[in-house]
Amino acid sequence: MVQQLRRAARVILVGAPGVGKGTQTERMLQRFPQLSSISSGDLLRENVRQKTPLGIQAEHLMSTGALVPDSMILRLIRNALTTRGWLMPKEGLQPFTVNSVATDFTPNSGSNSQTDSDFITVPSIEDAEYDYSEDAGASFILDGFPRTAGQANQLAGLLPMNMVIHIHTPASIIIDRICNRWIHAPSGRVYNTTFNAPRVDGKDDITGEPLMQRDDDKPEVWEKRLKSFEDNSLPLLEHYDRKGVLWKVEGQSSDEITPKIYEEFGKRFGAGPLYRFSNAV
């Protein structure tokens, strides 16, 4: 059963690595077909591939080892939303879209010789004002941004998010889940000694070859990752709690958490079930 939305849902999922944010996103997209997923990482890669003005700038920055600035990620998000008609500049600002290909850009030679004047100018968003659609079809889950309270403040300059879901699973459960993961390197097959164990301990089911554990799946690595997430995410969660849009869901598995998300999300945005009928006799 899928469910209709009665108004626009603008959603962020916040959770520690390994908590299952990707799984919950996929399930929400299936349950609520008016939802879309907007990934800042996907937008960045697509703009680089299409050689848009923003993509050219981002590719140059990455080639020199520099981080892509928040302002550029915001422009990518803004352009995606305006292209879909979900965000409308009040001042007649014309965004660059993923189909805008730069044809007259010729970088200077040398990896560190470019200046701002070498790049095609992109519209500024700092002082612009926007209208945003409240139509249910303008619903999306934003992935990859924001990660800090500062980024959240900048995003609010475009449009307000109206639900932030904090997915929480105890660190001990996440570590147990990840650190019991073993892989067959040649094929990429993944096993877990807790719920998907190989038929023969330490051996691939198909080839019988030895399984291995990745270095970044070791307990000490994940303990540091989870502690870092907890420290860095607290200001972001506090920011959205003050805005009144934070909702926390807890559980030990994705299957336990999913029904809780469905129920709460349906209460906030749902308009009842949408039944799909088959022509099959």
C-alpha positions in Angstrom: 0.0 0.0 0.0 1.2 3.5 -0.9 0.0 6.7 0.7 -0.8 10.1 -0.7 0.5 13.3 0.8 -1.7 16.3 1.4 1.1 18.9 1.5 4.8 19.3 0.7 7.1 17.4 3.0 10.7 18.7 3.1 12.6 16.1 5.0 16.1 15.4 6.4 17.2 12.2 7.9 19.9 12.4 10.5 21.6 9.4 12.0 24.9 7.8 12.7 26.9 5.8 10.1 25.4 2.4 9.8 22.0 3.3 11.2 20.2 2.6 7.9 19.4 6.1 6.5 19.6 4.8 2.9 17.3 1.9 3.7 14.7 4.2 5.3 14.9 6.6 2.3 14.2 3.8 -0.1 11.3 2.6 1.9 9.8 6.1 2.3 10.0 6.7 -1.5 8.1 3.5 -2.1 5.5 4.2 0.5 5.0 7.9 -0.4 5.4 8.1 -4.2 5.1 11.9 -4.2 8.4 12.0 -2.4 11.7 12.5 -4.3 15.3 12.1 -3.1 17.7 15.0 -3.7 21.3 14.1 -3.0 23.9 16.8 -2.8 26.5 14.3 -3.8 24.6 13.2 -6.9 23.9 16.8 -7.9 27.6 17.5 -7.6 28.7 14.5 -9.7 26.0 15.2 -12.3 27.1 18.9 -12.7 30.7 17.8 -13.1 29.8 15.2 -15.7 27.6 17.7 -17.6 30.3 20.4 -17.4 27.9 23.0 -16.1 29.4 26.3 -14.8 29.0 25.1 -11.2 30.4 21.7 -12.2 33.5 23.2 -13.8 34.2 25.2 -10.7 33.7 22.2 -8.4 35.9 19.9 -10.5 38.7 22.5 -10.3 38.4 22.8 -6.6 38.4 19.0 -6.1 41.4 18.6 -8.4 43.5 20.9 -6.2 42.4 19.1 -3.1 40.1 21.9 -1.9 36.7 21.2 -0.4 33.6 22.3 -2.3 32.2 25.2 -0.3 28.8 25.3 1.3 27.7 28.1 -1.0 28.3 25.9 -4.0 26.3 23.0 -2.6 23.5 25.4 -1.8 23.5 26.6 -5.4 23.3 23.1 -6.6 20.3 22.4 -4.4 18.7 25.7 -5.4 19.1 25.0 -9.1 17.6 21.5 -8.7 14.6 22.9 -6.9 14.1 25.8 -9.3 14.4 23.5 -12.3 11.6 21.4 -10.8 9.5 24.4 -10.2 9.5 23.9 -6.4 11.5 27.0 -5.6 10.8 30.4 -7.3 13.1 33.4 -7.0 11.1 36.6 -6.2 13.6 38.8 -8.0 13.6 36.9 -11.3 16.9 35.2 -10.6 17.7 32.7 -13.4 19.5 29.6 -12.0 21.9 27.5 -13.9 20.6 24.0 -14.4 22.3 20.6 -15.0 21.8 21.2 -18.8 23.7 24.5 -18.8 27.0 23.5 -20.4 29.9 25.9 -20.3 31.4 26.3 -23.7 33.8 29.2 -23.3 35.7 28.2 -20.2 39.5 27.8 -20.7 41.4 27.4 -17.4 44.8 28.8 -17.0 47.7 26.4 -17.1 49.0 25.1 -13.8 47.1 23.6 -11.0 47.2 26.6 -8.7 47.0 29.5 -11.1 43.3 30.0 -11.4 41.6 33.0 -9.7 37.9 33.8 -9.3 37.9 35.8 -12.5 38.8 32.6 -14.4 35.5 31.1 -13.5 32.0 31.7 -15.0 30.1 33.8 -12.5 27.1 32.0 -10.9 24.2 33.9 -9.4 24.5 34.8 -5.7 21.9 33.5 -3.3 22.9 35.4 -0.2 20.5 38.4 -0.7 17.8 36.8 -2.8 14.3 35.9 -1.6 12.4 32.8 -2.7 8.9 31.5 -2.7 8.5 27.7 -2.4 5.8 25.3 -3.3 3.6 23.7 -0.7 2.1 21.3 -3.3 2.4 17.7 -2.2 4.3 16.9 -5.4 7.1 19.2 -4.2 8.0 16.8 -1.4 11.6 15.6 -1.1 14.2 14.0 1.2 17.4 16.0 1.2 20.5 13.8 1.5 24.0 14.9 2.3 23.3 18.4 3.4 23.1 20.0 5.9 25.6 18.4 8.2 26.1 21.3 10.6 24.0 24.0 12.3 25.7 26.6 10.1 24.7 24.8 6.9 21.2 24.5 8.3 21.0 28.2 8.7 22.2 28.8 5.2 19.6 26.2 3.8 16.9 28.1 5.7 17.6 31.1 3.4 16.3 29.0 0.5 13.4 27.3 2.2 12.5 25.8 5.6 12.7 22.1 6.2 9.5 20.9 8.0 10.6 17.5 9.3 14.0 16.3 10.5 14.0 12.6 11.5 16.7 11.6 13.9 17.2 7.9 13.5 18.8 6.4 16.6 20.1 2.9 17.1 22.4 2.1 20.1 26.1 2.3 19.2 26.6 -1.2 20.5 24.1 -2.6 18.0 25.6 -0.7 15.1 29.1 -1.9 16.0 27.9 -5.5 16.4 26.1 -5.3 13.0 29.1 -3.8 11.1 31.9 -5.7 12.8 30.2 -9.0 12.1 30.3 -8.2 8.4 32.6 -10.3 6.2 33.0 -10.1 2.4 34.2 -12.2 -0.5 36.5 -9.6 -2.1 36.5 -10.9 -5.7 32.6 -10.9 -6.0 31.6 -8.3 -3.4 29.3 -10.8 -1.7 28.6 -9.7 1.9 27.9 -11.9 4.9 27.0 -11.2 8.5 27.7 -13.7 11.2 24.6 -12.5 13.1 21.8 -12.7 10.5 23.3 -13.8 7.2 26.1 -16.2 8.1 28.0 -18.2 5.4 27.2 -21.9 5.3 30.8 -22.7 6.3 32.4 -20.4 8.8 34.9 -18.0 7.0 34.1 -19.3 3.5 32.2 -18.0 0.6 29.1 -20.0 -0.2 29.7 -20.1 -3.9 33.4 -20.5 -4.3 34.5 -21.7 -0.9 37.2 -19.1 -0.9 38.2 -17.3 2.3 36.2 -14.3 3.5 37.9 -11.1 4.7 37.0 -8.2 7.0 37.7 -4.7 5.7 40.0 -2.6 7.9 37.4 0.1 8.3 34.9 -2.5 9.7 37.1 -3.0 12.8 35.4 -2.2 16.2 38.0 0.5 17.1 37.4 2.3 13.8 33.6 2.4 14.2 33.8 3.5 17.8 35.7 6.6 16.7 33.3 7.2 13.8 30.2 7.0 16.0 31.8 9.2 18.7 32.6 11.8 16.0 29.1 11.7 14.7 27.6 12.2 18.1 29.8 15.2 18.8 29.4 16.9 15.5 25.6 16.3 15.0 24.5 17.6 18.4 24.4 21.3 17.3 22.5 20.4 14.2 19.9 18.4 16.1 19.6 21.3 18.7 19.1 23.7 15.8 16.2 21.8 14.4 14.8 21.1 17.8 14.6 24.8 18.4 12.8 25.1 15.1 10.2 22.6 16.3 10.7 20.2 13.4 12.9 17.5 15.0 11.4 14.1 15.6 13.4 11.2 17.1 12.8 7.5 16.3 14.6 4.7 18.1 15.0 1.0 17.3 17.5 -1.8 17.0 16.9 -2.6 13.3 15.5 -1.0 10.2 12.5 -3.2 10.3 11.7 -2.0 13.8 12.1 1.7 12.8 10.3 1.8 9.5 6.7 1.4 10.8 7.3 4.1 13.3 8.5 6.5 10.5 5.5 5.6 8.3 3.1 6.3 11.2 4.5 9.7 12.2 5.1 10.8 8.6 1.6 9.9 7.7 0.2 11.8 10.6 2.1 14.9 9.6 1.7 14.9 5.8 -0.5 12.0 4.8 -4.0 12.2 3.3 -4.9 8.5 3.3 -4.0 5.4 1.4 -3.7 5.3 -2.4 -4.6 1.9 -3.8 -3.1 0.6 -7.0 -5.4 -1.7 -9.0 -4.2 -4.4 -11.3 -5.9 -5.3 -14.6 -5.0 -8.9 -14.0 -8.0 -11.2 -13.8 
